Amino acid sequence: MAKKLPKTDVVIIGVGWAGGIIASELTKKGLSVVGLERGRERVTEDYYMAHDELRYALRYDLMQDLSKETITFRSNEKVRALPMRSYGSFLLGEGLGGAGVHWNGQTFRFLPYDFKIRSMTIDRYGKDKIPPGMTIQDWGITYEELEPFFDKFEKTAGISGEENPMAGKRSNAYPTPPMKHTPSMKMFSEAASKLKLHPYTLPSANLSENYTNPDGISRAACQYCGYCERFGCEYGAKADPVVTVIPVAKKTGKFEIRTLSYVRRILHKGGKATGVMYTDLTTGEEIEQPADIVVSTGYVFNNTRLMLLSKIGKPYDSASGTGVIGKNYAYQVIKGTAAGFFEDQKFNLYAGAGSLGISLDDYNGDNFDHSDLKFIHGGNIAHTVTGQRPIQNNPVPEGTPLWGKDFKAKSLKYANSVLSVGSQGSSMPFRHHYLDLDPTYKDQFGDPLIRITFDFEDQDRELARYLSDRCGDIVKEMGGQNILKLKELGPYEITTYQSTHNTGGVIMGENPGNSAINNHMQMWDMENLFVIGASAFPHNSGYNPTGTIGALAYRAAEGIVEYSKKGKLLV
């Protein structure tokens, strides 16, 4: 029998960006909050003198232990799903701060088009533009309604950037100026401008200058060391929950963090959540934490799996298209890239930062005419200088042998003479793409793993080719030779890293018929349960998701405070 603890006002499941924001905002309003984190404690001192590519980038020191819990994957319903035994297509973070500790720091706002994608697509092109089986829907909120919360997140994190001419209107400038420009960034900007495109400096959570945020948190400027993605930042220059929102919550005296606390069920009775049951990983003891309000702020798979294991909400059924939990799983189309070789130029590609680069949105969202194209939406295009680490970066021209004397010679020749332009393509949901519980494979506690059913569609193939061609145009204008581009997007496979931008499963919407949560991240059918994260996205845009997660978390925090006073559905 589980040990029962005294009730708290709010219990949070997962203390990453969303969980940290909720804790900070609620404790400032006087609510008592318990944060349950299944990973370990983290502080910036953990990363001193730890620029170890092998340990962090290749042996995944900050990631979830797949031998204890993983996901299973199948490309369609006709085949059996198998477990992901080693990391490949995406990485699952674990520990205090979550994936916010080892992210790159690229902090975009989704476009106004994203939030009204179905209605805006139909208004411009008609219903026939949406192919059979594509389940896009409006989000139940507009960009204009969410803009103040984007602004609040950017001020908390100290985002460095400049105006994006192709994006939604801003109420304020970025709190810190844009990052420095390298020679290759200047080349990209000049080439894009010659092609009549609209380049701008990437919005960055790597601080361009020393900064103190509205909560009084002071952080130092980025050192351009090149160790952001898959690494923690010892300077605190990269905004993460551990150096921004979590300290604010702790200072109130109203926030208790319990690490190594693995939440296995949300408890509920009579249509309301009553608390959670978790296992203390240090003792193996099962513990019940009662709470007036439960907030699930985990990663996409964790949020969805917890709803299914706890029997909350109606599971999605692909055959009938009914149900909402597990619906609209989406990923991202990353392979629409191009790289050029520069015979007589050398670049310092080993210095950089996770969000150092120049990007453009001329081919993102509905910023361009899709009338004669066989896809909707698009993607962000960028040249980034994230710091190429020696083990994972070894480009050679097409046709070069992959081993031997010629390979070694070309590797040395082009080590600092290859520039790439990449794209982040959007991902549209389809009826047969979803998450559910695997009937065969279980975790360390005997609970079913989450199962992914997903593959690339014609929409993705057309989009990837289009974006790759546009990237190639820019590389050619930059002076690149022997340009490598995508020829054809093959089937989705889970063994090669692509992006950790998974979305959907507990999606938001305008009504309970097509969504699990409302625009305050509140469950339609369990009013004191809030589910926050990229699991709320009905589709994935052509951007990194963190900025939009942060904005939704701030809006949800405002809603939770209101609910704590009124005790009813907010929509």
N, C-alpha and C positions, 0 to 999 in steps of 0.2 A: 504494500500500500504506500502511495506517495506521501511524503512529509509535506504538510500544509503550512505555509507561512502566512504572516499577517497581510491583509489586503493593502494594496497601494492604489493611488489614483490612476496611474497609467503604467502599463508594462510595454516595453519596446522589444521587438524581436529582431536583433541584428543592429550593431552600432557602427554603421558606415556613414556616408554622406546623409542619406535620408534620416536614419536613426539619430545621428548627431544633431541635425537641424531641429527635429521634433523635440529632442531632449532639451536643447538650448532654449527654444521658444516657449515650451510649456513650463519649464522650471522658472523662467523669468516671470511667468504669470502666477507663480506660487503653487503649481501642481507638483506633487511628489511623484517621481518617475524612477522606475527600475529598468535598466537596460541589460538585456541578456545577449551576450556575445559568445558564440561557440568557439571562437579562436582565442588566441593569447593576447595579453597586454602588449601595447607597442608604444615606444617613445622614440624621438629623433636620435637619441644616443645609440640606438640599436644599429644605426647605419654608418657610424663613424668609421672611416678607413675600410669601407666595405664595397668598393667599386669592383665587384667580383662578377663578371659576366657568366662564368661557369655556374656559380652558386645560384644566382637569382634568375638569369635569363634562360638558362638551359636545364637547370635542376629544380627550378620553380620553388625556391625556398619560401616564398610568401604565399604560395597557393595551397588550395585544399588537397588533402591526402586522398587520392583516388582509390586507394586500397580499402578505405573505410566507407566512402560514399562517392559515387560518380553519377553519370547519366547514362542512359542507353539511347541508341540512335538507329533509325531505319529510314530509308529514302521514300518508302511508300508502305501502304497497309498490307501488301501482299507478301512482304518479307519479314523475317524475324529480326527484332532489334537486338543489338549486341552492346555490351558495355564499352565505354571509353576507358581503356586501361592505362593509357599514357596521354599526356597533353598534346593537343593538335590544334584544331580549328579555333578554339577559344580557351581562355584561362579562367579558372574559378578561384577568386581570392578568398582568404580566410584570415581572421584576426581583427583586433580593434582598428577601426577605420575602414575595414573592408577593402574593396578594389580602389577606393579613393586614395589609398596609400601608394599603390604602384601604377597609377594611371599616368598618361602623358601630360595631361593638363589642358587639352584642347577643349575650349568651353564655348560652344555655339548656342544660339537660340534657334529652335525650330522655326520655320517660316510661317507666316499667316496662312498660307495655302495648306500646310500640314493639318491644322486644326479643323479645317472645313473641307477636307480633300474630296469627299464624295460629292457634296453639293456644288463646289466650285468646278470640279471636273465635268459634271453633267451640265452645268450652266454654260460652260465654254464649248464643249465638244459633243454633248448629247450622251444619252445612256449607253449607246453602242460602243463608246470608247472604253468602257469597263468590261473586260473579257469575262466569259462565264467562269464562275468559281472564285473570282476575286472578291473578297469580302471587306473592302474598304468601307469605313464609316466615319462620319464626323465625330469629333472627340467630346462634344458637349460643353466645350469652352472655346473662346476665341483667343487669338494672340493678344488682342487689346486688353482682355480681362486678365491675362496672365502676365502682361508686361511689367507691372509693378513688382511682381515676385521674381522675375528675371533680374530686374534691377537690384533687388535686395540681395539675391544670391551673389551677384557679381561684386557688390560692395563688400560682402562678408569675405569673399575669397580674394578680393583685390585684383580682379581680372585686368590684365594689360591688353589694350587693343585700340583700334581705330574704327571709324564709321564704315559699315558695310553698305555700299550703295544699292545692293540688290535685296536687302533684308527688310524686316518690319521696322516701323518707326520706334525710336528710343526716346524715353523721357529724360535721360541723362547720358552724358559721355561716360566712357569707361573710367573707372576710378584711378587707373594708372596708365601712363602712355605705352605705346606699343614697344615690343622687343626690338633689339638691334637688328639691322639688316646685314646679312653676309653678302659677299660678291655674287654667289649663285642666286640668292633671293632677288638681288637687283636685276640679274639677267632675266629671271622669270617675269618680274614685274614689267620690265621694258618690252619683252616679247609679247606678253599678254596685252599690253596697251597698244602695241602695233597691230594686233589682231582685233582691235576695237572691243576688248573685253574689260572687265572692271576689277582689277586685283586690289587686295587689301591685306594688311598684316593679320596673321592668324590671332584670334583672341586667345589669351594665354593665362593659365593659372600659375605659370612660372613668373614670379614678380619681376617687372622691368626695373623697379626701384624699391627702396625701403618703403614700407607701408604700414599704417595703423588703421584698422577697420573700425566701423561704428561701435563694435562691442569692446573696443580698446585693446584688441589683440595686435601686437606689433611683430612684423616679420621682416627678414632681410631679403635683399635682392638676389636674383638668380646668378649663379657663378658660371653658367654655360658649360657644365662639366660633361653633359651628354648622358648622364645616368638617371633617367626619369622612368621610362616605361619598364615595368617589372622590378623597379627599385624604389625604396623609400628615400626621401630627401633628408639628409642630415642637417641641412641648413634651415629647413622649414620654409624655404623659398617657394617650393611647390605647395600650393594650397591643398591641404587634406584635412579630414575631420579631426585628426589628432591634434593639429596645431591651430584650428580655427574654432569650430563650434563645441567640441567636447569640453575644452577647458572652461568655456563660458557656463555650460551646464553644471560642471563640477563646482565652480565658484559659488553657485547659489546655495549649496548645501542640500539641495533637493534631489540630487541625482546620484543613484547608486549603480555602478557598473559591476556586473558579475561576469567575468570571463570564464572560458571553458564550461559554458552552460548551454547545452544543446537542446533547443526547444523542439519537441516532437509532436505536440498537439496543442491546438487552441481549444480550450474547454468552453462549452456553451450549454445553455438550458433555457427553454422557453423563448427561443429566438434572439437571445442576447449572449454575448461572450461573457464568461465569468472569470477568465484568467487563462493561464497556460500551464502545461505540464512539461518539465524539462529534466534532462539527465545531467547531473554534475559529473563532468568527465574526469575529475580528480578522484572521486570516490565511487562513482557508479550509482549513486543514490538518485532515485526519482523524487522530484520536488514539484509541488503545486504552488504557483504564485497567483493568488487571486488579484483581480484588478477591476476597477470600474470601467476602464477603457483599454482595449488591446490594440496595439499598432504594429503591424508586420511590415518591416522595412528591409527585408532581405533582398538577395539577388533574384532575378527573374524565375529561375528554377525553384529556389527555396520558397518564395512566396506562393507560387502555384502549387507546389507539392504539399505545402502545409495546409492549404485550403482543401485539397483533395483528401489528404490523410485525416483531416479533422471533420470531413463530411459537411463542409460549409459551401453553400452555393450549389447550383446544378452543374454537374460535369458536362463538358462539351461533347456532343455526339456528331461526328462528321457525316454519318449516313443521313441523318435528318436535318443537320445544320442547327439543331437546337442545343440549349445549354450554353453556359458562359465560361466556366472554369476550365482553362486550357486552350481557349479559343484564340485565334489570330496570332499564333507564334510567328515571328518574323526574325530575319537576321540582317545581313547587309551584303551588298555586291561590291567587293573590294578589288577584284582583279582587273578592272578597267584602267590599266596603268600603261606608262611608256617610259623607256629609259634610253638615253643617248650617250654615246661615247665621244669624248673630246680628246682628239689626238695630241694637241699641243697645249693643253691647259691642265693645271693641277689645282685642286681645291682642298681646303682643310675640312674634311667631312667627319672628322672624329670629335671635333668640338661641336656643341649644340645644346639644345634643350628640347624637352618633350613637345612643347608647343611653339617652337621657333619655325616660322615659315610664312609664305605668302599664299593666299588662296583666292578663289573667285567662285561666284554663284550664278554665273550666266547660264549654266546648264543644270541648275538645281531647281527642285520644286516645279512650278509652272512658269518660271521666268523666261521660257522660250516656247515657241509654238510647236505643239505636238501633233498638229492636224495630220501630217503625213508620216508620223512615226508610229511604230508598233509597240509603244510602251507609254506609260504615264510616269510622272515625277522625273527624277534625275539624280544628280549627285554633286557634291562639292568637289572641286578640283584644286589641288595644292601641290606646291613644292615645299617639303619640310626638311629641316636640318636638325634631326633629332639626336644626332651623335651616333655615327656608325661604329659599332663595336667589332673588333677584328674577327671573332669566331664566326659570327653570323652573316658577315658581309664579304662577298667574294665574287663580284660580277665579272663576267667575261663575255665577249661578243658571241652572237649566235654562230653555231658551227664549230666552236672550240671544243676539243675533247674535255671530258669531265675529270680527267686524271692525266698524269704524265708530264713530260718536259714542256710541251706546248701550253698545257693548262697552267703550270707554274709560272711560265714566262708571261702569259697574258694576265694572270692574276696580279703579278707585280707591276706590270705596265699600267694597268687600269685601276689600281687600288684607290687612287684619288682623282680619277678622271671620268667618272660616270655620274651623271645627274639624272634623277628620276622625277617624274611628275605623276602623282597618283590621284585616284578618285575614291570617294566613298559614295557608292551608289545606294539609293534607297531600297527598301524591301517591302513589297506589298504582300498582304496576307491572302491566303487562299483557303478554301473550305477544307481541303485535305491536308493542311499544315496545322499541327496542334501539339499540345502537351497532354499526356495522361500518365497514369501509374503503370509501370511495367508489370506484367503478370508473372514474370519469371524471376527477375533479379532483385535482390534486397540489399539493404545497407547493413552496417555493423549491429544494428538493433533488431534486424528482422523486418524492417518496414520496406515496402516497395520503392524502388528507385523511380525517378521521373523519366519518362520516355519521350523522345523527340521524333516526330514524323515530319520530314521536311526534305525538299529538293528544289533546285533551281528550276524556274519555269521559262517559257518563251519570253515573258516580260523581262526577266533578268538577263537572258542571253542577248536580247536586242539592246538593252540598256548598257550592258558591259561593253559590247562592241562600239557603241556610239561614244561612250565616255573615253574608251581607249584611243579612238581616232582623234578625239579633241585633245587628249593629253599629248598624242604624237604630234599634232600640229604645233603645239606650244614648244615641245622639245626641239622640233626642227627649226622653229623661229629663233630659239636660243643658240643654235649653232651645233646641235648634236648630230652625230653621224651613226651609222649602223643601228638605227633606232629599233629597239625591241618593243613590240606591241602585242596585245592579246589578239589571237586569231579567232578563237572560239572558246566560249565558256562551257566547260564540260559539266558533268553532274556534280552536285555538292558532295564533298567528301570531308570527313571529320579528322583526318590525320595531319593536315597541313595548316599551320596557323594562318588565319585570315582576319578575324576581328572578334573582340569580346563584347560586341554590341548586340546581344540577344534581347529581344523584346516580346511583350505580349503575355497572355496566359490569365491575367486578372485585369481585364481591360476596362477603361472608362468609356462612358457614352452618355447619350441623352435620356436613356430609359432602361429599366431593368430587363427589357426584352432582348436587347442586343449587347448588354454590358454587365459587368460584375459590380462596378463601383461608379459613384457619381463624380462630379468635377471637384469635390473636396476629398476624393480618395476614400469615401465612406461606402461600405458595403450596402447595397440597396436593401438586402434582406437581413442585415444584422447591424443595426444602426450604431452600436458602440464598438464596431470593428473597422479599422482603417487599414488599407493595404497600399503601400507607397513604394514606387520604384519604376523601373522601365517595364515591369510587368503590366503597368497601366497603359502602355502605348498601343493603340489599335493597329498601327503600322510603324515601320521604322523609316525615318527621314534619311537624307543624304548627309548626316552630321554625326558627330559623337553625341551620345545621349545625356551626358552628365549635367550640362547647363539646364536642360529641360526637367530632369529629375529634381534638381535643386529648386527650381521655380515651383514645381508641383508640391514639393515638400513644404516650402514656406506657405503656400496657399492652404495645404492640408493642416498645418499647425494652427493657422488662424481659425479654420473650421473646427478643429478639435477643442480649442479653447471655447468657442461658441457653444459647441455641443455639451461641454462640461457644465455649462450654465443652464441650457435650455432642455437638453436631453431629448432631442428628436432629430429626424432626418433633416439635413440641411438643404436638400433640393426637393 
